[in-house]
Amino acid sequence: MPRLDLNTLIDLDALLTEGSVAGAARRLNISAPAMSRRLAHLRHTLGDPLFVLAGRKLVPTERALALQERVRAAVEDVRGLLVPQTLDLASIKATLVLRANDGFTGVWGIRLAERLMAEAPGVRVRFMPRAEKNIEFLRNGSADLELGVLDIDAPEIHSRPLFDTRFVGVVRQGHPLALQPGPVSVADFIRWPHIGASRRGLACGPVDDALAAVGAERQMAAIAPGFQSALTMACASDFIATVPEVFARWTAPTLPLAVFALPVATPVVHVTMAWHPRRHADPLHRWLRDHVLALSQTLTDPSYAA
């Protein structure tokens, strides 16, 4: 395939639109002799004179007339590829896929969907469960954005922190721990059965490590697949659930739950969003990321009331 020079299309479009060398030269802001040389190059390339004299003026040949609409369309297509994209939120139709655990989708997800739909009625959000930590969903385009505690060992993946939080204890309202005065002690904490939350079904985690460091151990009575289901189970029992504080605060208005500080120190939970570089400059994706970040900042503000 011969080397393509897109300027050849621009020159031909100017000539076909203006119908004269002088007019095309003015359109392209070059001299008339330079435009004449470009016409000569076009004639050689296409094997057609393109313009011939009719009296004292140039008129297009049949080949030139046949090319006019196709050349115009090709130039517009190329310009569309090379100029920055604009985002028409009112008319765009798209489905955006986010991988997140149920702690996000249970309460946070609907807030995001409401915000996006208010600006772009044709955009919908599909949440995909994070059954495993796997960036292949971003790489192969199955997911647009990944949210959660991410251990990404892939230099090409973009990421941005959303918020930090810590684990807290959660029990139903009316539970003896919710009614007792003062902070919950280690002895109080391990006296009751516990609900864990693990998408992989793990029975031990950071809370157990912190308890072991002070010579204590809790009784794990149930393991839920996610934080939202752990909270629901705690609401219907005397079991204690341990979940990140922000998830507990987001859910508190919808479930009769009481939240308390843990009697042991646990690591900070860093929540992040990640995306593939193919979507980094996409205006729609940038709009999505801006909303995710703004919503996270709003919902994690201590003064926020759900």
N, C-alpha and C positions, 0 to 999 in steps of 0.2 A: 504494500500500500504506500503510495507516495506521501511524503511529508506534507501535512496540511498547514496552511497559513490562514488563520481566521480573518486576517485583515483583507484577504482577497474577497471574502463574502461582504465585508463592510464596504469595500470599494464598489463592488458590483451593485449592491443595494443602493448606494448613493447615486450611481450613474442611472440605474433604472428608475429611481424615484424622481430625479431632477431632469432627466432626459437630455442633459448636455454636459460637456466636460467642464465648462465654466461653473455651472450650477453645482456639480458634484464637488469641485474644488472648494467653493465657498462653504459647502456643507461640512466638508472634512477639514476646513481651515488649512488648506495647502495651496501651493501655486498651481496655475493652469498647466504649465509644462510638466510638473510632477504628476498631475492627474492624467495627462496624455500618456505619460510613460506607464502608468498603472493600467490604463485602458489597453495599451499595446500588450502588456503582460497577460491581461484577461483574454484578449483575442487569441494569443498563442496557447494559453492553458485550455480554453474551451473549444478551440478549433472553429471559431465563428467570429465574423467581424463585429457582431453585437449592435453596432450603430453604423449606418451608412448615410451618405449625403443624399438629400432630396432637395435639389435647388441649393440654397445657401444654409440649410440647417441639417442637423443629424436626426435621423429617425431610427427607432429600434428595429432590429430584424425579427423574424418570426421566432427564432430561438430565444432572443432576449425577452420577447413578450411572454413566451411560454415559461420562462424562468422567474418572472417578476414576483408572483405570489409565493412561490416556493422559497425564493431567496429571502423575501421579507419575513416569512414564517421562521426560517432557519436563524436569521439574525435575532429575532425576538426570543427564540428559544435559548440561544447562546447568552444573550444578555440576562435572561432569567436565571441562568445557571451561575453567572459570574457576579451578579449584584447581591447585596445583603438581602436575606429573606425578611419579609414583613409578616406579622402575625395578626390575622383578622379573627379575633376571639369570638365575635358575634356569629360568624358563619362556619367556623371550622368544626369538623366532625372527626373525633378520634377516641380511641380507647387507650388509656395509660395503665400499664401494669406495674404494680408495686408488690415486691416481696416483703412481707412483714409478719410478725407473730400476732397472736390474738390480742395481746395487750394493746397493740396499736389499733387493730381493726375494730375492736369492741367499742371503743369510745372515740378515740382520736380520728379513726378513719372517716366517720360520718361528718366530723367537723371539716375535714379536708374536702370531701365530696361536695359539701354545701358551699364552701368558698369557691371551688373551681366552677361549679355549675352557675353560680351567681354571675360570673364573668363570661363563661363559655358554655351556654346551654347544651351544645352538641358534644361536649367532652364528658366521658364517663371514666370512672376509676374501677379497675378490677384488682382486687387484692389476692395475691397468691401466697399460700402458707409457706413459711420457711422451715420445712421439715428437716433441712440440713443446711450447713454453711457451704455454699457452692457458687462461685462466681461465674460458672458456665452459663447460668441463666442470663447474666448481663452480657457475656461474650457472644452468645448466639442470638441475642435479641428477644428472648422469651420474656424478659422483664426489663422495664425501663429504669427502675430505681429499686435499690435494696435498702431496707431500714432495719436497724437493730445494733446489737453488739457484734461488730464485724472484725474478724482477724484476717485481713486481706494481705496475701503474699503475692501480689501481682502489680508490678510497677506501672502498668498502663492504666489501671483502674483509678478514676477520680473519686475522691471522698471528701466529706466535710462533716465536722462534728455538729451534732444537733443539741445535745444537752447531757449533763452528768446527773446521776441520781444515786441513791443508796437503798439498800434493802430495809424494809420495815415489817413489823408484825401486824397481822390483820385478823380480827375475830368478829363474830356477829355482835350486834348491839345487844346488851344484856348479859353478855358472857362475863363470868367472874373476873377475868383479867381487865375487862373494860370498866368494871365497877369499882375495882380496888383503888385506893388513893396511892399516889406516888408512882415512881417508875417501876417497870417490870424487872424483876431480878432474874438471874440465870436459873435459880431454883423454881421460880414461878414459870419461867418459859419452858422448861423441860418437863414440867408436871403434866402437861396436856399433850395429846397426840397431835401430830403435825401433817400438813399437806405440802408436798413438794411440787414444783413446777419444772418440767423438763420435757422438751420435744423428743429427746432420745431416751426417756424413761430412766434417767439417772437418779439414784436414791440419795446421793450426797452432792454437796456443792459448797459454795463459799461460807454459808452459815454454819454448816457442819465443821468446816475447817476452823472457824473462829471459836466454836464451842470446844472443839478438841484442844485448842491452845490453852483453855482454862480448865481442862480436865472434865468436861461435861459432854453429854451425848443426848440427843433427842430421839423420841420414838416416832419414826416415819410411818404413818398409818395409810397414806394414799399418795400417789404420784399423778398429778394432772398433766395433760399435754401442753398446758400454757398458763400464763398468769390469769387470764380472764376466767377460765374454768376453775382454777384454784380459788379465786375469790368467791365464785358462785357456790362452791362446795363449802367454804368456810361459813358463808352466810346461812347455810342450812344445817350446821352442826356445831359441836363444841371444839372442833379442830382449829389449829392455828395455821394460817397461810403466811408465807414470807414472800413478798413481792417487792419490786422497785417502788419507791415512794410515789413517783409520778403516776404510775398505773393505779395505785391505791387511791390517790386523790382524784383522778379522773373518774373512777368508778364509784366513789363514795356517795355522790348525789343520787345514784340509781339503785344502790343496794344498801340495806341496813347494816353497815359495817362500822367498826371502830378500829382506828389505827394507833399503834404505839411504837415507840423507839425500841430497837433491839438492845438487849443487855450486853451484847458483844459487838466489837467493831468489825465491819466487813468492808471489802474493797469497794471503791467507787465504781459505778457502772457507767461506762462511756457509750452513749448511743450515737450512731453515725449514719449518714446516708452515703451511698456509693452508686456510681454509674459508669458506663463504658464511654471511652472518648468519642465514639461515633456519634453520640448524642450530645456531646458537650456544647457545641455551638448552635444546636437546633433551638430556634426561638421558643417552640412549644415546650421543649424539655427544660429550658432555662426558666420559663414561666412556672412550670411545675415545681422545680427546685426552690424558686423564690417563695412560693406558697408553703412548701413543706417547712422551710427554715423559719418563716414568719410565724406559722402556726405553732411550731415547736417552742419558739421563744415566748409566745403568748401563753400557751398551756403550762409551761414550766415556771412562769413568773409566780412568786409566792402570793402575790395579791390577786391572782386569777381566781374567779369564782365560777364554777361550771353552771 
